[in-house]
Amino acid sequence: MSGLRVLVVTSYGDHTALTGGRLRRENVVLGLRESGHVVERVTVSARPGPRSAVGAARLAATSGFRRRARSADVVVLADVFCLPTMPVLRRLGVPVLVDLVDSPYRLVGSAPRVSWRDRISAFAQEAQLVPVMQVLLPMADRVTYISDEDVRVDAGRVRRMPATSIVPNGVDTGLMNEEPLAPPDDGYIAWLADWDYPPNRESLQWFVHEVGPHLPDALLRLVRLFGHGDPWPRAIADEPTRRVAALVERAGFVDDLADVYRGARAVIAPVTRGAGVNNKVVEPLAAGRPLLTTSVGVRGLPDAVRDVVRVADDGSRFALYLTEMAAEDWDRDGAAAGRGSVAIMSWRRSAEAMNVALHAVVAEAVSRQGPVSR
């Protein structure tokens, strides 16, 4: 079973990824192909979220999807929004692996509940998890997560949890292969995120209200936001948000991560909510840039990484560390230490772990029902 026929279903397109889930999925697909598998990919043509879940159900009802699934040795559902295909895949009898990445229960459990809108939103998210996690997920043969922590959270909530495997995130090979140079004199402070993702917008609002008041205008002008989507609400209601939005530069989506880090004097990742391991935390270290994040940002990372980053959960302390980073000269030895802390986190290692998980799924299916004829 060295080369499997793998059908990968994702709610993301084939565009170049920047950070987070998109980056992982692109590298996992590439790694599977490089491992000798024949990989066919089908993309749900809708934005990730409830729309793509509906799109996945519609896709599963098509004859083309069923034909592709029947010809595959294993189907990989590359994100949670593809789970509505599960009833059809179960009827077809094809083995299914779900790359859940991080714990939906942990992510929803950390949602803000300050205002009545927050509480309604959190309740709605929890309600959506019931059919997804208690009905659809147990139909799968195996689930891959990014960390043991995420497994423990979901295993404690899902009544019929499938078998699990850990497939860690990696670091862009190009970042590790390129020797870092000192940043330019006019280097900026980079912040990379998918701004359509609610937890990232929540992090920005935390920065605005808790960190921004402690920073002078000149320092805020050094901060540059990279990533897909609009980070600011259409109606910027309060003065702190208007101030930061007017001073912080919005750079948009970029194709080349190395270009972003090459021009940065430092990187910030004020993660206030999330699960799993953040690429936006480990990648700057691979690029030889100092990093400032929160305790959520380093959750699940080894001590070697924690030892080389600044961590602050209090707004005033975050502002203090940011001010220090902006004033410091680039430290070549510190950059080397940061790169060394993430040296083992490669996408090749991730692909090897996914390869083991895929073969386990197929072997388990064969032991239950014998070889499947296509």
C-alpha positions as CSV (number, residue, x, y, z in Angstrom):
1,M,0.0,0.0,0.0
2,S,2.8,2.4,-0.8
3,G,0.8,4.6,-3.1
4,L,-2.9,5.2,-2.4
5,R,-5.6,6.8,-4.4
6,V,-6.6,9.7,-2.2
7,L,-9.5,12.1,-2.7
8,V,-9.0,15.3,-0.7
9,V,-12.1,17.4,-0.1
10,T,-11.5,21.0,1.1
11,S,-13.5,24.2,1.3
12,Y,-10.4,26.2,0.3
13,G,-9.3,26.8,-3.3
14,D,-5.9,26.2,-4.9
15,H,-4.6,29.8,-4.2
16,T,-1.3,30.3,-2.5
17,A,-1.7,30.1,1.3
18,L,-0.5,32.7,3.7
19,T,-0.9,31.3,7.2
20,G,-3.0,29.0,9.4
21,G,-5.4,26.3,8.0
22,R,-4.9,27.2,4.4
23,L,-1.2,26.8,4.6
24,R,-1.5,23.5,6.3
25,R,-3.9,22.1,3.8
26,E,-1.8,23.1,0.8
27,N,1.3,21.5,2.3
28,V,-0.5,18.4,3.4
29,V,-1.7,17.9,-0.2
30,L,1.7,18.5,-1.6
31,G,3.3,16.1,1.0
32,L,0.8,13.3,0.0
33,R,1.8,13.7,-3.6
34,E,5.5,13.7,-2.8
35,S,4.9,10.5,-0.7
36,G,3.8,8.7,-3.9
37,H,0.0,8.9,-3.5
38,V,-2.2,9.7,-6.4
39,V,-4.1,12.7,-5.1
40,E,-7.3,14.1,-6.6
41,R,-8.7,17.2,-5.0
42,V,-12.2,18.6,-5.0
43,T,-13.1,22.0,-3.6
44,V,-16.4,23.1,-2.1
45,S,-17.1,26.3,-4.0
46,A,-18.1,28.4,-1.0
47,R,-16.4,30.4,1.7
48,P,-15.5,28.4,4.8
49,G,-18.3,28.4,7.3
50,P,-22.1,27.6,7.1
51,R,-22.1,28.3,3.4
52,S,-19.4,25.8,2.7
53,A,-21.2,23.2,4.9
54,V,-24.3,23.6,2.7
55,G,-22.1,23.4,-0.3
56,A,-20.5,20.2,0.9
57,A,-23.9,18.6,1.2
58,R,-24.8,19.7,-2.3
59,L,-21.5,18.4,-3.6
60,A,-22.0,15.0,-2.0
61,A,-25.4,14.7,-3.9
62,T,-23.7,14.9,-7.3
63,S,-22.9,11.8,-9.4
64,G,-19.4,13.2,-10.1
65,F,-18.5,13.3,-6.4
66,R,-19.8,9.8,-5.8
67,R,-17.8,8.5,-8.8
68,R,-14.6,10.1,-7.5
69,A,-15.2,8.7,-4.0
70,R,-15.8,5.2,-5.2
71,S,-12.5,5.2,-7.1
72,A,-10.5,6.3,-4.1
73,D,-8.8,4.1,-1.5
74,V,-9.4,6.8,1.1
75,V,-11.1,10.1,1.3
76,V,-9.6,13.0,3.3
77,L,-12.0,15.7,4.5
78,A,-9.5,18.5,5.0
79,D,-11.6,20.7,7.3
80,V,-14.7,20.6,9.5
81,F,-16.9,22.3,7.0
82,C,-16.6,19.2,4.7
83,L,-18.2,16.9,7.2
84,P,-21.7,17.1,5.6
85,T,-20.4,14.7,2.9
86,M,-20.1,12.0,5.5
87,P,-23.6,10.3,5.1
88,V,-23.0,9.8,1.4
89,L,-19.4,8.5,2.0
90,R,-20.6,6.1,4.6
91,R,-23.2,4.6,2.2
92,L,-20.4,4.2,-0.4
93,G,-18.3,2.4,2.2
94,V,-15.1,4.3,1.4
95,P,-12.6,4.8,4.3
96,V,-12.6,8.4,5.6
97,L,-10.0,10.4,7.5
98,V,-11.0,13.9,8.8
99,D,-8.1,16.4,9.3
100,L,-9.9,18.3,12.1
101,V,-6.6,20.1,13.0
102,D,-7.7,21.7,16.2
103,S,-10.5,21.1,18.7
104,P,-13.8,22.8,17.8
105,Y,-15.0,22.4,21.3
106,R,-11.9,24.3,22.6
107,L,-12.3,27.0,20.0
108,V,-16.0,27.6,20.7
109,G,-15.4,27.2,24.5
110,S,-13.0,30.2,24.4
111,A,-15.4,32.5,22.5
112,P,-16.1,35.8,24.2
113,R,-19.2,36.1,26.3
114,V,-19.1,39.7,27.5
115,S,-22.0,41.3,25.7
116,W,-25.4,39.8,24.9
117,R,-24.4,39.5,21.3
118,D,-21.3,37.5,22.4
119,R,-23.4,35.2,24.4
120,I,-25.9,34.6,21.6
121,S,-23.1,34.0,19.1
122,A,-21.4,31.5,21.5
123,F,-24.7,29.7,22.1
124,A,-25.3,29.4,18.3
125,Q,-21.8,28.1,17.8
126,E,-22.3,25.5,20.5
127,A,-25.6,24.4,18.9
128,Q,-23.9,24.0,15.5
129,L,-21.4,21.6,17.1
130,V,-24.0,19.1,18.1
131,P,-24.8,17.7,14.6
132,V,-21.2,18.2,13.4
133,M,-19.4,16.6,16.3
134,Q,-21.9,14.2,17.8
135,V,-23.5,12.9,14.5
136,L,-21.2,13.5,11.5
137,L,-17.7,13.1,13.0
138,P,-18.4,9.7,14.5
139,M,-19.1,8.4,11.0
140,A,-15.5,8.9,10.1
141,D,-12.8,6.2,10.5
142,R,-10.1,8.3,11.9
143,V,-9.5,12.0,12.9
144,T,-6.1,13.8,12.8
145,Y,-5.4,16.6,15.2
146,I,-2.5,19.0,15.6
147,S,-1.8,18.3,19.3
148,D,-2.6,15.9,22.2
149,E,-4.3,18.8,24.0
150,D,-6.9,19.1,21.2
151,V,-7.5,15.4,21.2
152,R,-8.2,15.4,25.0
153,V,-10.7,18.2,24.8
154,D,-12.8,16.7,22.0
155,A,-12.5,13.1,23.4
156,G,-14.1,14.4,26.6
157,R,-17.1,15.7,24.7
158,V,-17.7,13.5,21.7
159,R,-19.7,10.4,22.7
160,R,-18.4,8.1,19.9
161,M,-15.0,9.4,19.1
162,P,-13.2,7.8,16.1
163,A,-9.6,6.7,16.3
164,T,-7.2,9.7,16.4
165,S,-3.7,10.5,15.2
166,I,-1.4,13.5,15.7
167,V,-0.3,15.3,12.5
168,P,1.7,18.4,13.7
169,N,2.1,21.6,11.7
170,G,5.3,22.4,9.9
171,V,7.3,25.4,8.9
172,D,7.7,26.6,5.3
173,T,10.9,25.0,4.0
174,G,11.9,28.2,2.2
175,L,12.1,30.1,5.5
176,M,14.5,27.5,7.0
177,N,16.6,27.3,3.9
178,E,17.1,31.1,3.6
179,E,19.8,32.6,5.8
180,P,18.1,35.6,7.6
181,L,19.6,39.0,7.1
182,A,19.3,42.1,9.3
183,P,16.0,43.9,8.6
184,P,16.0,47.2,6.7
185,D,16.3,50.4,8.6
186,D,12.7,51.2,7.8
187,G,11.5,47.7,8.7
188,Y,7.9,47.3,10.0
189,I,6.3,45.3,12.7
190,A,4.4,42.5,10.9
191,W,1.1,40.9,12.0
192,L,-0.2,38.1,9.8
193,A,-3.8,36.7,10.0
194,D,-6.8,35.7,8.0
195,W,-9.0,38.7,8.8
196,D,-12.2,36.9,7.8
197,Y,-11.7,34.6,10.7
198,P,-13.6,35.8,13.8
199,P,-10.9,34.9,16.4
200,N,-8.4,37.0,14.5
201,R,-10.8,40.0,14.4
202,E,-11.3,39.5,18.2
203,S,-7.5,39.6,18.7
204,L,-7.3,42.9,16.8
205,Q,-10.0,44.4,18.9
206,W,-8.1,43.3,22.0
207,F,-5.0,45.0,20.6
208,V,-7.0,48.1,19.9
209,H,-8.5,48.5,23.3
210,E,-5.9,47.0,25.6
211,V,-2.6,47.6,23.9
212,G,-3.2,50.6,21.6
213,P,-3.8,53.2,24.4
214,H,-0.3,52.5,25.7
215,L,1.4,53.0,22.4
216,P,2.3,56.4,20.8
217,D,1.2,57.2,17.2
218,A,4.7,56.8,15.8
219,L,4.9,53.2,17.0
220,L,1.5,52.2,15.7
221,R,2.5,53.5,12.3
222,L,5.2,50.8,12.3
223,V,2.6,48.0,12.6
224,R,1.5,46.4,9.3
225,L,-1.4,44.0,8.9
226,F,-1.0,41.2,6.3
227,G,-3.6,38.7,5.2
228,H,-6.8,38.1,3.4
229,G,-9.9,40.0,4.3
230,D,-10.8,43.4,5.8
231,P,-9.6,43.6,9.4
232,W,-11.8,46.6,10.2
233,P,-15.6,46.7,10.7
234,R,-17.5,48.7,8.1
235,A,-18.7,51.1,10.7
236,I,-15.8,51.9,13.0
237,A,-17.8,53.0,16.1
238,D,-15.4,53.9,18.9
239,E,-12.5,56.3,19.1
240,P,-9.8,53.7,20.0
241,T,-10.6,51.7,16.9
242,R,-10.7,54.8,14.7
243,R,-7.3,55.8,16.0
244,V,-5.6,52.5,15.4
245,A,-7.2,52.0,12.0
246,A,-5.9,55.4,10.9
247,L,-2.4,54.7,12.0
248,V,-1.8,51.0,11.3
249,E,-1.0,50.1,7.7
250,R,-3.1,47.4,5.9
251,A,-0.9,45.5,3.5
252,G,-3.4,42.8,2.3
253,F,-2.7,39.3,1.0
254,V,0.8,38.4,-0.2
255,D,2.0,35.3,-1.9
256,D,5.5,35.0,-0.5
257,L,6.0,34.7,3.3
258,A,9.7,35.2,3.0
259,D,9.1,38.7,1.5
260,V,6.9,39.6,4.5
261,Y,9.5,38.5,7.1
262,R,12.4,39.9,5.1
263,G,11.0,43.4,5.5
264,A,10.0,43.1,9.2
265,R,12.0,44.1,12.2
266,A,9.7,42.1,14.4
267,V,6.5,40.1,14.4
268,I,3.5,40.2,16.7
269,A,0.8,37.6,17.2
270,P,-1.7,38.8,19.8
271,V,-3.7,35.6,19.8
272,T,-6.6,35.8,22.3
273,R,-8.6,32.7,21.2
274,G,-7.8,29.6,19.3
275,A,-6.7,26.0,19.4
276,G,-3.7,24.0,18.1
277,V,-0.3,25.4,17.1
278,N,-0.2,28.7,15.3
279,N,1.9,29.0,12.2
280,K,2.0,32.7,12.8
281,V,4.0,32.0,15.9
282,V,6.6,29.4,14.6
283,E,7.2,30.9,11.1
284,P,8.7,34.2,12.3
285,L,11.2,32.3,14.4
286,A,12.2,30.2,11.3
287,A,12.7,33.5,9.4
288,G,15.0,34.8,12.2
289,R,12.7,37.5,13.5
290,P,11.8,38.3,17.1
291,L,8.3,37.5,18.1
292,L,5.8,38.8,20.7
293,T,2.7,36.8,21.4
294,T,0.3,35.7,24.2
295,S,0.1,32.6,26.3
296,V,-2.6,31.3,23.9
297,G,-0.2,31.8,21.0
298,V,2.4,29.4,22.6
299,R,-0.1,26.8,23.8
300,G,1.0,23.4,22.7
301,L,4.5,24.5,21.7
302,P,7.7,22.9,23.3
303,D,9.6,24.8,25.9
304,A,12.4,25.4,23.4
305,V,10.0,27.7,21.6
306,R,8.6,29.4,24.7
307,D,12.1,30.2,25.8
308,V,12.9,32.4,22.8
309,V,9.7,34.4,22.4
310,R,8.2,37.3,24.5
311,V,4.8,36.4,26.0
312,A,2.3,38.9,27.5
313,D,-1.4,38.7,28.2
314,D,-1.8,42.1,29.8
315,G,-2.2,45.0,27.4
316,S,0.2,47.3,29.1
317,R,2.9,44.7,29.3
318,F,2.3,43.7,25.6
319,A,2.8,47.4,24.7
320,L,6.0,47.6,26.8
321,Y,7.5,44.5,25.1
322,L,6.5,45.9,21.7
323,T,8.2,49.2,22.4
324,E,11.4,47.3,23.4
325,M,11.3,45.2,20.3
326,A,10.9,48.2,18.0
327,A,13.9,49.9,19.6
328,E,16.3,47.0,19.7
329,D,19.0,46.2,17.1
330,W,18.7,42.9,15.3
331,D,20.3,40.1,17.3
332,R,21.9,37.5,15.0
333,D,22.5,35.1,17.9
334,G,18.9,35.5,19.0
335,A,17.7,34.8,15.5
336,A,19.8,31.6,15.4
337,A,18.3,30.5,18.7
338,G,14.8,31.1,17.3
339,R,15.5,29.1,14.2
340,G,17.0,26.3,16.2
341,S,13.8,26.1,18.4
342,V,11.6,25.2,15.4
343,A,14.2,23.3,13.3
344,I,12.3,19.9,13.7
345,M,9.0,21.4,12.7
346,S,9.0,20.6,9.0
347,W,6.1,19.9,6.5
348,R,8.0,16.7,5.5
349,R,7.5,15.5,9.1
350,S,3.9,16.4,8.9
351,A,3.4,14.5,5.6
352,E,5.1,11.4,7.2
353,A,2.6,11.5,10.1
354,M,-0.3,11.9,7.7
355,N,1.0,9.1,5.6
356,V,1.0,6.8,8.6
357,A,-2.6,7.9,9.5
358,L,-3.8,7.2,6.0
359,H,-2.4,3.7,5.9
360,A,-3.9,3.0,9.3
361,V,-7.4,4.0,8.0
362,V,-7.1,1.7,4.9
363,A,-5.7,-1.2,7.0
364,E,-8.5,-0.9,9.5
365,A,-11.1,-0.8,6.7
366,V,-9.6,-3.9,5.1
367,S,-9.6,-5.8,8.4
368,R,-13.3,-5.0,8.9
369,Q,-14.6,-5.7,5.4
370,G,-11.8,-7.2,3.4
371,P,-10.3,-5.6,0.2
372,V,-12.6,-3.1,-1.4
373,S,-13.1,-3.6,-5.1
374,R,-13.6,-0.5,-7.2
